[in-house]
Structure formats: C-alpha cells, structure tokens
Amino acid sequence: MNNMQKRLEDKLNEFFSPLFLQVANESYMHQGHAGDDGSGESHFSIEISSEKLNGLDRLEGQRLVYKIISDEMEVIHAMSIKIKKY
C-alpha cells in the first residue's frame, strides 16, 4: 500500500466509520497518460458505505467525501467515488 492510499483510508475511516471501505490505487492503468505525474499516486477509486452517507443523494455524498479528502485532492489527478447504500 502506498502513502496516499493509506492517507485516504485513514481520513475516510476516521470521519465516516464506514461499514465498508475500499480504496484502490488505479494509477498503474494511467501510466503515460495525461495527469500521470510519475508518482504512482495520481488516480484512485473509493467505494464506501457509511451511516453518515445515508439519506444523501449521490452528488451530496460525493461532495462530502471530497470535502473530507480535500487536501489529498490537491495532488490527486482523478478520483472515482461509489457510495454503496445498505
């Protein structure tokens, strides 16, 4: 696991106390493409399920996730977020 992935997981776990969380580094799929800075930490995906996201529509939930990881998003090129309802 890389440093950015751990940072994302730590922040999301701390704020959301998720029932399910998966953070995947997908940077390897974008090597040589736009936004690849060579760090191996430029593209990520998140799947999350949390009581704090219940009652929010998809966009509201994604905005809340982005708010929690806003510092990391200053260096990440692309993020995919899937909110799983339970």
N, C-alpha and C positions, 0 to 999 in steps of 0.2 A: 504494500500500500504506500502511496506517495504522500508527501506532506500536505498538499492541497486537499486530497481526498479525506485525510484524517481531520483537517480543519473543518471541512464541510460537515462531516459526520458529527464531530464534537458539538458544533454550533446547533445543528438541527436536533440532535439528541437533547441538548440542554434546554432549548426553548420548547420543543414540541412533545417531548417524552413519547415518541411515536410507538404505536403498536407494531408498525412495520417501517423499516427504512433500508433503502438500498441506494448507495451512491456508487456510480460506476464511472471510471475514467475511460473515456472513449477517444482520447487524443490520438492513439495509435491509428485510428481509422482516418485521420485527417492530416497525416504527415505530408508535408509539401504543399498543402492547400492553403488558401487564404485564412489567416487567423492563426496558423501554426507558428508559434514563436520558437519552436525547437526545445521548449522546456519539458514537453511531455505532460503538461498540465494545463491544456488550453480548452479542452472540450469534455463536458461531464453530463451525466444524466442522473436524475433523482426520481425515485419512486418512494412515496411516503403516505402513511396512513396515521392520522392523529385525531384525537377528540377536538383539538383546537381548530381543525380544519372542517369539522362537521358543520353544516349549516351555511358554509360559504360556497358560492358558485366557483366554477373552475378558475376564472380570472382573479377573483378575490383571494383564493387560496394560493395561486401562483404569486400574486403580488406580496402576500405575507411571507412566503418562502424567500422570495428575492430580497425582501426587507431584512430578513434575518442574516442573509449571506451577502449583504451589500458590499462589505469590504472586499470579500473574495471576488465578487463580480467585477471589480475594477481591473483585475488581471486575467480573468477567465474570458475567453472569446465567445464560447457558446455553451448554453445550458438548456437541457430538456427537463421539464418537470411534469411528472404524472402523479396526480393525487388520487389515491385509492380510497374509495368510500368503504366503510364497514357497517 
